[in-house]
């Protein structure tokens, strides 16, 4: 007389095997969950701060340090000291959110704390207009703008005698007395007389799922199901073998 | 003595065996590439970049790669090839009715370098033994 499926499955050996398979399946499910968590973790580099609410620059950044992802693109306020009169620099080959290439006037701001901060003051269609707008500002109270990382200067520009990047490191070399300095520069929010305000969009915060990790999570769930199926198959094998042996006898 | 295989399964076994042999070679090849990539990534801290600014193939720290990260690609491709390999292993095990231990042993071919190349010629012999026993 051959045993039925459940008669075989109830044997201690196969109960133990079932527990083992369930354990493996639980392990696989845990790995799947871990992958799922990773798929979200990878998407968010850091807790995204509100980039549009203005905070004092001195409260989020230290001078002489590079711009971190948490500081990047944040709207900040700076207590102005003065713009150094002879230190205006024109940076060319800049578009202002459109396709037209123009020039940006950059000023050397010394904050009330005596720290240098490069400030992109405004945009003009050509370098002459930009340079003509240089002058003493009528700032009362803090200056607001977006804090952006220093741009890498290009060697081809250097060879051609042009300047198309707002590179803090380069500016500090041009300005006679510029230390300590903030590692990033400020895109001035208010309109500078004679110039157009600089196009300064809210930075992109990509929050996308990591599809690869999601696929792996699905794969682990399938593997977990497979572990249970394997147990079922092995028990069936025993049942079938015993049935065949019984038939031979 | 394991139960005999079903005669109706024999043509199917031959088809799966063909797929298995191809997958054993391809998966084994990618496993060797995977070992190479692991040595570079964890030994020297660089990944392989395909078609980047430093030539067709270049070694770069992971963060600096602009073009195709061949190391990660190898990792992913090997993962999916191994799923195909395991699928073939499973089907062969079901139809030839050989032992569960042998199923696990063959499964190791996708993890232990070079082992799948051994299985590529050994598994057909095991299959032949079972088919001959049935005939």
Interface residues (C-beta under 8 A of the other chain):
Chain A: X212 X216 X219 X233 X234 X237 X240 X241 X244
Chain B: X2 X3 X76 X79 X83 X94 X97 X100
